[in-house]
Amino acid sequence: MLLFDKNKPIDQEKTDAMWMDEALDLAKKGEGMVPSRPLVGCILIDENNKKIGDGFFSKIGGPHAEIQALQKAGVNAKDATMYVT
């Protein structure tokens, strides 16, 4: 698995790492809520590098992190970047 794309500028790598760290922190909020299921966090970023949606898996049978983030972003989700654990 390639963690960083050597074709991306270093600033983009730092940005990607920052948002992925935030998604990982968000995923941890689901600890104890979804036994025997993976912890999932999701962040949606617009073209200006602004967070427009987020979510984490918190209830078995409930909406997954990606759905929560997309619902929060609404129509702004078009052309957004998703960081998901």
Backbone atoms as SQL, in Angstrom:
CREATE TABLE atoms (id INTEGER PRIMARY KEY, chain TEXT, resi INTEGER, resn TEXT, atom TEXT, x REAL, y REAL, z REAL);
INSERT INTO atoms VALUES
  (1, 'A', 1, 'MET', 'N', 0.849, -1.187, 0.000),
  (2, 'A', 1, 'MET', 'CA', 0.000, 0.000, 0.000),
  (3, 'A', 1, 'MET', 'C', 0.887, 1.240, 0.000),
  (4, 'A', 2, 'LEU', 'N', 0.608, 2.172, -0.877),
  (5, 'A', 2, 'LEU', 'CA', 1.365, 3.409, -0.990),
  (6, 'A', 2, 'LEU', 'C', 0.687, 4.482, -0.148),
  (7, 'A', 3, 'LEU', 'N', 1.403, 4.969, 0.863),
  (8, 'A', 3, 'LEU', 'CA', 0.822, 5.981, 1.748),
  (9, 'A', 3, 'LEU', 'C', 0.834, 7.353, 1.105),
  (10, 'A', 4, 'PHE', 'N', 1.930, 7.715, 0.452),
  (11, 'A', 4, 'PHE', 'CA', 2.028, 9.024, -0.177),
  (12, 'A', 4, 'PHE', 'C', 2.314, 8.852, -1.659),
  (13, 'A', 5, 'ASP', 'N', 1.687, 9.653, -2.469),
  (14, 'A', 5, 'ASP', 'CA', 1.892, 9.635, -3.914),
  (15, 'A', 5, 'ASP', 'C', 3.080, 10.535, -4.224),
  (16, 'A', 6, 'LYS', 'N', 4.159, 9.971, -4.729),
  (17, 'A', 6, 'LYS', 'CA', 5.361, 10.773, -4.987),
  (18, 'A', 6, 'LYS', 'C', 5.159, 11.786, -6.107),
  (19, 'A', 7, 'ASN', 'N', 4.040, 11.712, -6.826),
  (20, 'A', 7, 'ASN', 'CA', 3.750, 12.688, -7.878),
  (21, 'A', 7, 'ASN', 'C', 3.019, 13.920, -7.347),
  (22, 'A', 8, 'LYS', 'N', 2.557, 13.860, -6.087),
  (23, 'A', 8, 'LYS', 'CA', 1.862, 15.006, -5.487),
  (24, 'A', 8, 'LYS', 'C', 2.879, 15.945, -4.852),
  (25, 'A', 9, 'PRO', 'N', 2.613, 17.236, -4.888),
  (26, 'A', 9, 'PRO', 'CA', 3.492, 18.173, -4.169),
  (27, 'A', 9, 'PRO', 'C', 3.460, 17.863, -2.668),
  (28, 'A', 10, 'ILE', 'N', 4.552, 18.139, -1.989),
  (29, 'A', 10, 'ILE', 'CA', 4.678, 17.836, -0.566),
  (30, 'A', 10, 'ILE', 'C', 3.573, 18.508, 0.255),
  (31, 'A', 11, 'ASP', 'N', 3.162, 19.708, -0.110),
  (32, 'A', 11, 'ASP', 'CA', 2.094, 20.373, 0.636),
  (33, 'A', 11, 'ASP', 'C', 0.795, 19.587, 0.546),
  (34, 'A', 12, 'GLN', 'N', 0.533, 18.974, -0.597),
  (35, 'A', 12, 'GLN', 'CA', -0.675, 18.160, -0.741),
  (36, 'A', 12, 'GLN', 'C', -0.584, 16.924, 0.140),
  (37, 'A', 13, 'GLU', 'N', 0.596, 16.344, 0.235),
  (38, 'A', 13, 'GLU', 'CA', 0.774, 15.187, 1.114),
  (39, 'A', 13, 'GLU', 'C', 0.486, 15.561, 2.564),
  (40, 'A', 14, 'LYS', 'N', 0.958, 16.717, 2.990),
  (41, 'A', 14, 'LYS', 'CA', 0.707, 17.173, 4.358),
  (42, 'A', 14, 'LYS', 'C', -0.779, 17.421, 4.578),
  (43, 'A', 15, 'THR', 'N', -1.429, 18.007, 3.583),
  (44, 'A', 15, 'THR', 'CA', -2.862, 18.265, 3.668),
  (45, 'A', 15, 'THR', 'C', -3.631, 16.953, 3.761),
  (46, 'A', 16, 'ASP', 'N', -3.275, 16.000, 2.912),
  (47, 'A', 16, 'ASP', 'CA', -3.938, 14.696, 2.945),
  (48, 'A', 16, 'ASP', 'C', -3.759, 14.033, 4.310),
  (49, 'A', 17, 'ALA', 'N', -2.529, 14.078, 4.845),
  (50, 'A', 17, 'ALA', 'CA', -2.256, 13.469, 6.146),
  (51, 'A', 17, 'ALA', 'C', -3.062, 14.152, 7.248),
  (52, 'A', 18, 'MET', 'N', -3.186, 15.469, 7.185),
  (53, 'A', 18, 'MET', 'CA', -3.948, 16.213, 8.186),
  (54, 'A', 18, 'MET', 'C', -5.415, 15.781, 8.189),
  (55, 'A', 19, 'TRP', 'N', -6.037, 15.720, 7.002),
  (56, 'A', 19, 'TRP', 'CA', -7.450, 15.351, 6.922),
  (57, 'A', 19, 'TRP', 'C', -7.661, 13.886, 7.289),
  (58, 'A', 20, 'MET', 'N', -6.727, 13.019, 6.918),
  (59, 'A', 20, 'MET', 'CA', -6.861, 11.616, 7.286),
  (60, 'A', 20, 'MET', 'C', -6.728, 11.438, 8.784),
  (61, 'A', 21, 'ASP', 'N', -5.829, 12.192, 9.410),
  (62, 'A', 21, 'ASP', 'CA', -5.716, 12.157, 10.876),
  (63, 'A', 21, 'ASP', 'C', -7.029, 12.571, 11.525),
  (64, 'A', 22, 'GLU', 'N', -7.669, 13.593, 10.951),
  (65, 'A', 22, 'GLU', 'CA', -8.957, 14.029, 11.505),
  (66, 'A', 22, 'GLU', 'C', -10.016, 12.943, 11.327),
  (67, 'A', 23, 'ALA', 'N', -10.012, 12.277, 10.181),
  (68, 'A', 23, 'ALA', 'CA', -10.956, 11.179, 9.951),
  (69, 'A', 23, 'ALA', 'C', -10.708, 10.040, 10.944),
  (70, 'A', 24, 'LEU', 'N', -9.450, 9.739, 11.226),
  (71, 'A', 24, 'LEU', 'CA', -9.125, 8.701, 12.210),
  (72, 'A', 24, 'LEU', 'C', -9.597, 9.092, 13.602),
  (73, 'A', 25, 'ASP', 'N', -9.406, 10.357, 13.977),
  (74, 'A', 25, 'ASP', 'CA', -9.892, 10.838, 15.279),
  (75, 'A', 25, 'ASP', 'C', -11.410, 10.731, 15.362),
  (76, 'A', 26, 'LEU', 'N', -12.069, 11.071, 14.276),
  (77, 'A', 26, 'LEU', 'CA', -13.527, 10.991, 14.230),
  (78, 'A', 26, 'LEU', 'C', -13.984, 9.541, 14.371),
  (79, 'A', 27, 'ALA', 'N', -13.297, 8.630, 13.720),
  (80, 'A', 27, 'ALA', 'CA', -13.644, 7.208, 13.804),
  (81, 'A', 27, 'ALA', 'C', -13.618, 6.718, 15.244),
  (82, 'A', 28, 'LYS', 'N', -12.671, 7.208, 16.026),
  (83, 'A', 28, 'LYS', 'CA', -12.522, 6.777, 17.417),
  (84, 'A', 28, 'LYS', 'C', -13.742, 7.121, 18.270),
  (85, 'A', 29, 'LYS', 'N', -14.535, 8.083, 17.823),
  (86, 'A', 29, 'LYS', 'CA', -15.746, 8.431, 18.566),
  (87, 'A', 29, 'LYS', 'C', -16.743, 7.275, 18.604),
  (88, 'A', 30, 'GLY', 'N', -16.610, 6.344, 17.663),
  (89, 'A', 30, 'GLY', 'CA', -17.510, 5.196, 17.612),
  (90, 'A', 30, 'GLY', 'C', -17.118, 4.051, 18.530),
  (91, 'A', 31, 'GLU', 'N', -15.976, 4.187, 19.239),
  (92, 'A', 31, 'GLU', 'CA', -15.529, 3.118, 20.137),
  (93, 'A', 31, 'GLU', 'C', -16.613, 2.785, 21.156),
  (94, 'A', 32, 'GLY', 'N', -16.902, 1.484, 21.286),
  (95, 'A', 32, 'GLY', 'CA', -17.903, 1.021, 22.234),
  (96, 'A', 32, 'GLY', 'C', -19.329, 1.116, 21.728),
  (97, 'A', 33, 'MET', 'N', -19.553, 1.788, 20.601),
  (98, 'A', 33, 'MET', 'CA', -20.906, 1.952, 20.061),
  (99, 'A', 33, 'MET', 'C', -21.260, 0.881, 19.028),
  (100, 'A', 34, 'VAL', 'N', -20.236, 0.332, 18.383),
  (101, 'A', 34, 'VAL', 'CA', -20.459, -0.634, 17.308),
  (102, 'A', 34, 'VAL', 'C', -19.579, -1.863, 17.530),
  (103, 'A', 35, 'PRO', 'N', -19.934, -2.680, 18.537),
  (104, 'A', 35, 'PRO', 'CA', -19.086, -3.820, 18.862),
  (105, 'A', 35, 'PRO', 'C', -18.878, -4.747, 17.671),
  (106, 'A', 36, 'SER', 'N', -17.669, -5.240, 17.559),
  (107, 'A', 36, 'SER', 'CA', -17.223, -6.158, 16.512),
  (108, 'A', 36, 'SER', 'C', -17.384, -5.604, 15.092),
  (109, 'A', 37, 'ARG', 'N', -17.471, -4.306, 14.988),
  (110, 'A', 37, 'ARG', 'CA', -17.532, -3.656, 13.673),
  (111, 'A', 37, 'ARG', 'C', -16.338, -2.704, 13.556),
  (112, 'A', 38, 'PRO', 'N', -15.902, -2.429, 12.329),
  (113, 'A', 38, 'PRO', 'CA', -14.776, -1.494, 12.168),
  (114, 'A', 38, 'PRO', 'C', -15.194, -0.066, 12.538),
  (115, 'A', 39, 'LEU', 'N', -14.259, 0.681, 13.094),
  (116, 'A', 39, 'LEU', 'CA', -14.486, 2.096, 13.382),
  (117, 'A', 39, 'LEU', 'C', -14.236, 2.867, 12.093),
  (118, 'A', 40, 'VAL', 'N', -15.186, 3.702, 11.712),
  (119, 'A', 40, 'VAL', 'CA', -15.074, 4.432, 10.448),
  (120, 'A', 40, 'VAL', 'C', -15.353, 5.912, 10.681),
  (121, 'A', 41, 'GLY', 'N', -14.455, 6.735, 10.164),
  (122, 'A', 41, 'GLY', 'CA', -14.644, 8.179, 10.165),
  (123, 'A', 41, 'GLY', 'C', -14.527, 8.684, 8.739),
  (124, 'A', 42, 'CYS', 'N', -15.207, 9.774, 8.456),
  (125, 'A', 42, 'CYS', 'CA', -15.214, 10.311, 7.098),
  (126, 'A', 42, 'CYS', 'C', -15.237, 11.834, 7.140),
  (127, 'A', 43, 'ILE', 'N', -14.423, 12.453, 6.292),
  (128, 'A', 43, 'ILE', 'CA', -14.364, 13.904, 6.153),
  (129, 'A', 43, 'ILE', 'C', -14.526, 14.229, 4.670),
  (130, 'A', 44, 'LEU', 'N', -15.354, 15.205, 4.360),
  (131, 'A', 44, 'LEU', 'CA', -15.504, 15.694, 2.985),
  (132, 'A', 44, 'LEU', 'C', -14.938, 17.100, 2.913),
  (133, 'A', 45, 'ILE', 'N', -14.079, 17.337, 1.907),
  (134, 'A', 45, 'ILE', 'CA', -13.389, 18.616, 1.739),
  (135, 'A', 45, 'ILE', 'C', -13.731, 19.200, 0.375),
  (136, 'A', 46, 'ASP', 'N', -14.039, 20.481, 0.335),
  (137, 'A', 46, 'ASP', 'CA', -14.333, 21.110, -0.959),
  (138, 'A', 46, 'ASP', 'C', -13.046, 21.529, -1.661),
  (139, 'A', 47, 'GLU', 'N', -13.185, 22.103, -2.839),
  (140, 'A', 47, 'GLU', 'CA', -12.018, 22.475, -3.645),
  (141, 'A', 47, 'GLU', 'C', -11.173, 23.578, -3.005),
  (142, 'A', 48, 'ASN', 'N', -11.692, 24.256, -1.983),
  (143, 'A', 48, 'ASN', 'CA', -10.942, 25.284, -1.260),
  (144, 'A', 48, 'ASN', 'C', -10.317, 24.743, 0.028),
  (145, 'A', 49, 'ASN', 'N', -10.326, 23.407, 0.163),
  (146, 'A', 49, 'ASN', 'CA', -9.747, 22.725, 1.318),
  (147, 'A', 49, 'ASN', 'C', -10.503, 23.038, 2.610),
  (148, 'A', 50, 'LYS', 'N', -11.809, 23.265, 2.482),
  (149, 'A', 50, 'LYS', 'CA', -12.669, 23.538, 3.636),
  (150, 'A', 50, 'LYS', 'C', -13.527, 22.303, 3.907),
  (151, 'A', 51, 'LYS', 'N', -13.625, 21.927, 5.179),
  (152, 'A', 51, 'LYS', 'CA', -14.470, 20.783, 5.533),
  (153, 'A', 51, 'LYS', 'C', -15.930, 21.142, 5.319),
  (154, 'A', 52, 'ILE', 'N', -16.630, 20.300, 4.568),
  (155, 'A', 52, 'ILE', 'CA', -18.043, 20.554, 4.284),
  (156, 'A', 52, 'ILE', 'C', -18.952, 19.455, 4.823),
  (157, 'A', 53, 'GLY', 'N', -18.364, 18.381, 5.323),
  (158, 'A', 53, 'GLY', 'CA', -19.166, 17.303, 5.884),
  (159, 'A', 53, 'GLY', 'C', -18.279, 16.326, 6.631),
  (160, 'A', 54, 'ASP', 'N', -18.871, 15.658, 7.620),
  (161, 'A', 54, 'ASP', 'CA', -18.147, 14.631, 8.351),
  (162, 'A', 54, 'ASP', 'C', -19.137, 13.671, 8.977),
  (163, 'A', 55, 'GLY', 'N', -18.618, 12.556, 9.419),
  (164, 'A', 55, 'GLY', 'CA', -19.461, 11.569, 10.080),
  (165, 'A', 55, 'GLY', 'C', -18.623, 10.434, 10.615),
  (166, 'A', 56, 'PHE', 'N', -19.221, 9.644, 11.500),
  (167, 'A', 56, 'PHE', 'CA', -18.564, 8.442, 12.000),
  (168, 'A', 56, 'PHE', 'C', -19.623, 7.385, 12.265),
  (169, 'A', 57, 'PHE', 'N', -19.210, 6.131, 12.156),
  (170, 'A', 57, 'PHE', 'CA', -20.115, 4.999, 12.341),
  (171, 'A', 57, 'PHE', 'C', -20.389, 4.841, 13.823),
  (172, 'A', 58, 'SER', 'N', -21.646, 5.099, 14.231),
  (173, 'A', 58, 'SER', 'CA', -21.961, 5.133, 15.656),
  (174, 'A', 58, 'SER', 'C', -23.087, 4.197, 16.072),
  (175, 'A', 59, 'LYS', 'N', -23.768, 3.577, 15.092),
  (176, 'A', 59, 'LYS', 'CA', -24.907, 2.738, 15.447),
  (177, 'A', 59, 'LYS', 'C', -25.075, 1.651, 14.401),
  (178, 'A', 60, 'ILE', 'N', -25.085, 0.405, 14.856),
  (179, 'A', 60, 'ILE', 'CA', -25.329, -0.702, 13.938),
  (180, 'A', 60, 'ILE', 'C', -26.735, -0.531, 13.369),
  (181, 'A', 61, 'GLY', 'N', -26.833, -0.556, 12.063),
  (182, 'A', 61, 'GLY', 'CA', -28.114, -0.327, 11.390),
  (183, 'A', 61, 'GLY', 'C', -28.352, 1.134, 11.062),
  (184, 'A', 62, 'GLY', 'N', -27.506, 2.012, 11.601),
  (185, 'A', 62, 'GLY', 'CA', -27.628, 3.445, 11.335),
  (186, 'A', 62, 'GLY', 'C', -26.811, 3.836, 10.120),
  (187, 'A', 63, 'PRO', 'N', -26.874, 5.099, 9.748),
  (188, 'A', 63, 'PRO', 'CA', -26.118, 5.541, 8.571),
  (189, 'A', 63, 'PRO', 'C', -24.613, 5.456, 8.791),
  (190, 'A', 64, 'HIS', 'N', -23.929, 5.003, 7.775),
  (191, 'A', 64, 'HIS', 'CA', -22.471, 4.910, 7.845),
  (192, 'A', 64, 'HIS', 'C', -21.854, 6.307, 7.783),
  (193, 'A', 65, 'ALA', 'N', -20.579, 6.373, 8.098),
  (194, 'A', 65, 'ALA', 'CA', -19.849, 7.643, 8.142),
  (195, 'A', 65, 'ALA', 'C', -19.944, 8.403, 6.823),
  (196, 'A', 66, 'GLU', 'N', -19.800, 7.679, 5.709),
  (197, 'A', 66, 'GLU', 'CA', -19.819, 8.327, 4.397),
  (198, 'A', 66, 'GLU', 'C', -21.178, 8.967, 4.115),
  (199, 'A', 67, 'ILE', 'N', -22.239, 8.266, 4.468),
  (200, 'A', 67, 'ILE', 'CA', -23.593, 8.801, 4.250),
  (201, 'A', 67, 'ILE', 'C', -23.813, 10.049, 5.093),
  (202, 'A', 68, 'GLN', 'N', -23.379, 10.008, 6.346),
  (203, 'A', 68, 'GLN', 'CA', -23.517, 11.180, 7.218),
  (204, 'A', 68, 'GLN', 'C', -22.803, 12.385, 6.620),
  (205, 'A', 69, 'ALA', 'N', -21.571, 12.160, 6.162),
  (206, 'A', 69, 'ALA', 'CA', -20.783, 13.263, 5.593),
  (207, 'A', 69, 'ALA', 'C', -21.448, 13.810, 4.333),
  (208, 'A', 70, 'LEU', 'N', -21.929, 12.932, 3.477),
  (209, 'A', 70, 'LEU', 'CA', -22.601, 13.379, 2.248),
  (210, 'A', 70, 'LEU', 'C', -23.890, 14.132, 2.555),
  (211, 'A', 71, 'GLN', 'N', -24.644, 13.663, 3.545),
  (212, 'A', 71, 'GLN', 'CA', -25.877, 14.357, 3.924),
  (213, 'A', 71, 'GLN', 'C', -25.582, 15.757, 4.458),
  (214, 'A', 72, 'LYS', 'N', -24.534, 15.883, 5.263),
  (215, 'A', 72, 'LYS', 'CA', -24.172, 17.206, 5.799),
  (216, 'A', 72, 'LYS', 'C', -23.712, 18.148, 4.693),
  (217, 'A', 73, 'ALA', 'N', -22.981, 17.613, 3.727),
  (218, 'A', 73, 'ALA', 'CA', -22.460, 18.454, 2.637),
  (219, 'A', 73, 'ALA', 'C', -23.542, 18.831, 1.645),
  (220, 'A', 74, 'GLY', 'N', -24.525, 17.967, 1.458),
  (221, 'A', 74, 'GLY', 'CA', -25.599, 18.244, 0.508),
  (222, 'A', 74, 'GLY', 'C', -25.064, 18.444, -0.901),
  (223, 'A', 75, 'VAL', 'N', -25.579, 19.457, -1.585),
  (224, 'A', 75, 'VAL', 'CA', -25.175, 19.705, -2.973),
  (225, 'A', 75, 'VAL', 'C', -23.713, 20.119, -3.081),
  (226, 'A', 76, 'ASN', 'N', -23.124, 20.562, -1.983),
  (227, 'A', 76, 'ASN', 'CA', -21.706, 20.946, -1.999),
  (228, 'A', 76, 'ASN', 'C', -20.775, 19.745, -2.144),
  (229, 'A', 77, 'ALA', 'N', -21.311, 18.535, -2.026),
  (230, 'A', 77, 'ALA', 'CA', -20.492, 17.331, -2.119),
  (231, 'A', 77, 'ALA', 'C', -19.964, 17.102, -3.541),
  (232, 'A', 78, 'LYS', 'N', -20.592, 17.727, -4.535),
  (233, 'A', 78, 'LYS', 'CA', -20.128, 17.549, -5.918),
  (234, 'A', 78, 'LYS', 'C', -18.685, 18.028, -6.046),
  (235, 'A', 79, 'ASP', 'N', -17.843, 17.180, -6.595),
  (236, 'A', 79, 'ASP', 'CA', -16.417, 17.453, -6.809),
  (237, 'A', 79, 'ASP', 'C', -15.598, 17.539, -5.520),
  (238, 'A', 80, 'ALA', 'N', -16.167, 17.119, -4.390),
  (239, 'A', 80, 'ALA', 'CA', -15.439, 17.147, -3.124),
  (240, 'A', 80, 'ALA', 'C', -14.481, 15.964, -3.042),
  (241, 'A', 81, 'THR', 'N', -13.544, 16.057, -2.107),
  (242, 'A', 81, 'THR', 'CA', -12.623, 14.968, -1.807),
  (243, 'A', 81, 'THR', 'C', -13.066, 14.329, -0.509),
  (244, 'A', 82, 'MET', 'N', -13.104, 12.989, -0.498),
  (245, 'A', 82, 'MET', 'CA', -13.518, 12.255, 0.691),
  (246, 'A', 82, 'MET', 'C', -12.314, 11.550, 1.296),
  (247, 'A', 83, 'TYR', 'N', -12.139, 11.739, 2.597),
  (248, 'A', 83, 'TYR', 'CA', -11.130, 11.026, 3.362),
  (249, 'A', 83, 'TYR', 'C', -11.884, 10.087, 4.287),
  (250, 'A', 84, 'VAL', 'N', -11.685, 8.794, 4.115),
  (251, 'A', 84, 'VAL', 'CA', -12.430, 7.814, 4.897),
  (252, 'A', 84, 'VAL', 'C', -11.480, 6.725, 5.395),
  (253, 'A', 85, 'THR', 'N', -11.676, 6.336, 6.660),
  (254, 'A', 85, 'THR', 'CA', -10.800, 5.325, 7.242),
  (255, 'A', 85, 'THR', 'C', -11.266, 3.946, 6.871);
